[in-house]
């Protein structure tokens, strides 16, 4: 019988201290799962149990999309965005435009048209 949505998280949080205590004692996660499942204390799948225990061990009990806490002296009106050096390298992974696509984009955004450049060069040489 499938459990309700969110049931696995509730079960893990309820047994968190017991599970982490057994792990610290050196008990295998598989053994912990088998004991809890056999006693009916958890109803989730083995894979879900392993994933949830992995999250517990890394200190993450909330989803990956958590919002960082605001510092006490920080105003909510001024965002503090910093760019790390690794973010500058990410631009190299972006797709590049073909010459015709780039020319069309430049025309749309008021950039120089390559055809205009060619006519300027011929006028300058005369």
PATOR-307737 format. One record per atom (N, C-alpha, C): residue in one letter; x, y, z. Coordinates in steps of 0.02 Angstrom, whole numbers, padded with zeros to 5 digits, always signed. Last residue first. Layout:
N
AXYZ/...
//
This chain:
126
X+01861+02794-02532/X+01854+02836-02591/X+01877+02905-02580/X+01868+02731-02411/X+01923+02719-02457/X+01920+02764-02518/X+01748+02766-02350/X+01810+02792-02322/X+01868+02784-02370/X+01656+02693-02424/X+01654+02766-02427/X+01719+02797-02402/X+01692+02564-02386/X+01699+02583-02457/X+01697+02659-02465/X+01661+02567-02251/X+01730+02556-02271/X+01741+02577-02344/X+01524+02584-02252/X+01565+02636-02222/X+01637+02630-02246/X+01482+02464-02306/X+01471+02525-02346/X+01513+02582-02318/X+01519+02378-02202/X+01549+02368-02267/X+01540+02431-02309/X+01436+02422-02098/X+01509+02427-02090/X+01543+02422-02158/X+01312+02388-02149/X+01328+02459-02141/X+01403+02469-02135/X+01323+02249-02138/X+01317+02279-02204/X+01333+02353-02202/X+01323+02232-01999/X+01384+02217-02037/X+01382+02246-02107/X+01256+02356-01898/X+01240+02307-01950/X+01304+02295-01990/X+01274+02382-01725/X+01298+02396-01793/X+01279+02340-01839/X+01122+02376-01627/X+01194+02369-01638/X+01212+02386-01710/X+00991+02373-01593/X+01021+02438-01609/X+01096+02435-01618/X+00938+02250-01576/X+00956+02287-01516/X+00993+02352-01531/X+00918+02205-01706/X+00861+02212-01661/X+00878+02255-01601/X+01050+02198-01754/X+01002+02245-01784/X+00943+02257-01737/X+01100+02096-01672/X+01129+02163-01668/X+01082+02215-01697/X+01023+01989-01718/X+01017+02011-01649/X+01044+02082-01640/X+01071+01978-01848/X+01000+01993-01836/X+00989+02019-01766/X+01204+01946-01820/X+01189+02007-01857/X+01116+02027-01846/X+01187+01822-01756/X+01217+01878-01719/X+01201+01944-01753/X+01136+01747-01862/X+01095+01757-01802/X+01121+01817-01762/X+01244+01748-01950/X+01181+01778-01970/X+01136+01793-01910/X+01341+01680-01870/X+01353+01749-01894/X+01288+01783-01913/X+01267+01595-01730/X+01297+01595-01796/X+01302+01668-01819/X+01308+01608-01555/X+01264+01620-01612/X+01303+01615-01677/X+01346+01482-01433/X+01362+01542-01471/X+01316+01547-01531/X+01291+01432-01269/X+01295+01422-01342/X+01312+01488-01377/X+01401+01434-01128/X+01341+01457-01161/X+01347+01445-01236/X+01519+01409-01069/X+01478+01351-01084/X+01413+01370-01119/X+01575+01528-01037/X+01605+01492-01092/X+01565+01430-01111/X+01509+01569-00923/X+01489+01599-00987/X+01519+01562-01046/X+01574+01510-00818/X+01513+01479-00841/X+01490+01507-00908/X+01678+01590-00777/X+01694+01536-00822/X+01631+01504-00851/X+01619+01672-00685/X+01642+01702-00747/X+01659+01649-00799/X+01597+01593-00575/X+01540+01612-00615/X+01560+01642-00682/X+01719+01581-00511/X+01696+01524-00550/X+01636+01541-00594/X+01732+01701-00439/X+01771+01691-00500/X+01747+01632-00542/X+01568+01758-00392/X+01629+01722-00377/X+01667+01712-00443/X+01486+01900-00357/X+01503+01856-00412/X+01569+01823-00395/X+01356+01935-00244/X+01426+01935-00259/X+01439+01885-00315/X+01225+02033-00192/X+01246+01983-00240/X+01320+01989-00252/X+01121+02083-00085/X+01194+02077-00085/X+01213+02019-00129/X+00991+02203-00098/X+01016+02135-00108/X+01092+02135-00111/X+00912+02303+00009/X+00974+02302-00030/X+00998+02231-00038/X+00799+02279+00083/X+00792+02320+00023/X+00854+02317-00021/X+00826+02215+00200/X+00794+02175+00147/X+00789+02214+00082/X+00985+02238+00276/X+00921+02265+00257/X+00892+02223+00201/X+01072+02157+00404/X+01061+02164+00332/X+00990+02188+00318/X+01104+02123+00531/X+01111+02193+00512/X+01095+02206+00439/X+01081+01981+00536/X+01044+02027+00578/X+01047+02100+00555/X+01064+01900+00374/X+01107+01922+00429/X+01069+01975+00470/X+00945+01779+00330/X+00967+01848+00324/X+01009+01866+00386/X+00976+01615+00266/X+00953+01659+00320/X+00983+01729+00312/X+00935+01561+00102/X+00985+01574+00154/X+00957+01624+00205/X+00805+01449+00068/X+00827+01517+00062/X+00878+01531+00118/X+00813+01288-00013/X+00805+01330+00046/X+00835+01399+00036/X+00806+01189-00107/X+00789+01257-00127/X+00779+01303-00067/X+00823+01062-00061/X+00881+01096-00087/X+00868+01169-00103/X+00724+01040+00092/X+00736+01035+00020/X+00796+01077-00002/X+00802+00990+00247/X+00753+01028+00209/X+00769+01021+00135/X+00902+00931+00309/X+00837+00900+00320/X+00783+00937+00283/X+01067+00907+00300/X+01013+00937+00261/X+00949+00899+00276/X+01172+00841+00358/X+01144+00899+00393/X+01089+00934+00356/X+01217+00726+00307/X+01249+00786+00281/X+01222+00849+00314/X+01132+00637+00371/X+01204+00635+00386/X+01240+00697+00362/X+01010+00666+00310/X+01019+00677+00382/X+01093+00682+00399/X+01035+00626+00178/X+01021+00696+00193/X+01031+00711+00266/X+01050+00489+00202/X+01106+00526+00173/X+01097+00601+00186/X+00922+00460+00242/X+00976+00453+00291/X+01038+00492+00266/X+00855+00479+00120/X+00839+00521+00178/X+00894+00518+00231/X+00911+00376+00042/X+00917+00447+00022/X+00906+00494+00081/X+00873+00262+00114/X+00944+00278+00104/X+00954+00351+00086/X+00732+00273+00103/X+00765+00274+00168/X+00838+00293+00162/X+00717+00259-00034/X+00696+00321-00003/X+00729+00328+00066/X+00761+00126-00046/X+00796+00180-00081/X+00780+00248-00050/X+00665+00056+00029/X+00735+00055+00050/X+00773+00114+00018/X+00512+00150+00054/X+00555+00102+00019/X+00627+00107+00045/X+00423+00172+00212/X+00453+00195+00149/X+00495+00140+00118/X+00375+00148+00335/X+00339+00116+00280/X+00370+00133+00212/X+00431+00111+00501/X+00437+00150+00439/X+00402+00110+00384/X+00390+00025+00599/X+00401+00095+00618/X+00411+00141+00558/X+00381-00111+00584/X+00325-00069+00561/X+00331+00005+00578/X+00483-00194+00608/X+00443-00176+00666/X+00384-00131+00647/X+00540-00200+00482/X+00510-00260+00510/X+00465-00244+00570/X+00590-00068+00472/X+00538-00091+00426/X+00502-00153+00454/X+00688-00065+00570/X+00632-00018+00573/X+00574-00041+00529/X+00774-00169+00524/X+00744-00171+00591/X+00682-00127+00595/X+00809-00125+00394/X+00775-00189+00404/X+00741-00194+00472/X+00874-00002+00424/X+00813-00004+00383/X+00774-00068+00396/X+00984-00048+00496/X+00937-00002+00528/X+00870-00004+00490/X+01048-00123+00398/X+01023-00157+00457/X+00971-00114+00493/X+01083-00021+00308/X+01039-00076+00286/X+01008-00111+00346/X+01171+00052+00384/X+01107+00083+00366/X+01058+00029+00343/X+01255-00034+00516/X+01245-00021+00445/X+01175+00008+00432/X+01319+00039+00663/X+01269-00006+00633/X+01259+00015+00560/X+01403+00121+00733/X+01432+00079+00681/X+01383+00030+00649/X+01357+00217+00815/X+01379+00155+00847/X+01409+00106+00797/X+01314+00309+00723/X+01374+00326+00762/X+01401+00264+00798/X+01197+00244+00684/X+01251+00252+00636/X+01316+00267+00671/X+01122+00256+00800/X+01143+00189+00778/X+01199+00194+00727/X+01104+00395+00801/X+01138+00362+00857/X+01163+00293+00837/X+01029+00415+00685/X+01097+00443+00689/X+01137+00411+00745/X+00910+00347+00727/X+00948+00326+00667/X+01020+00351+00671/X+00871+00422+00839/X+00884+00350+00845/X+00927+00325+00787/X+00852+00549+00784/X+00902+00539+00837/X+00920+00465+00844/X+00748+00523+00684/X+00814+00551+00669/X+00866+00535+00722/X+00618+00483+00685/X+00668+00434+00707/X+00739+00459+00699/X+00549+00591+00635/X+00528+00563+00700/X+00581+00517+00729/X+00608+00607+00511/X+00618+00659+00562/X+00599+00633+00631/X+00563+00490+00448/X+00634+00501+00458/X+00646+00552+00513/X+00423+00512+00444/X+00451+00454+00479/X+00525+00464+00495/X+00416+00628+00367/X+00391+00628+00435/X+00421+00571+00475/X+00466+00581+00246/X+00501+00635+00282/X+00479+00637+00354/X+00368+00487+00212/X+00437+00466+00223/X+00476+00518+00263/X+00253+00565+00191/X+00255+00518+00247/X+00327+00498+00263/X+00241+00639+00078/X+00273+00670+00135/X+00281+00624+00195/X+00092+00563+00024/X+00147+00607+00006/X+00174+00640+00069/X+00061+00403+00101/X+00041+00470+00080/X+00103+00511+00065/X+00115+00245+00031/X+00106+00293+00085/X+00085+00361+00057/X+00036+00106-00049/X+00079+00166-00051/X+00062+00214+00006/X+00042-00059+00000/X+00000+00000+00000/X+00044+00062+00000/
//
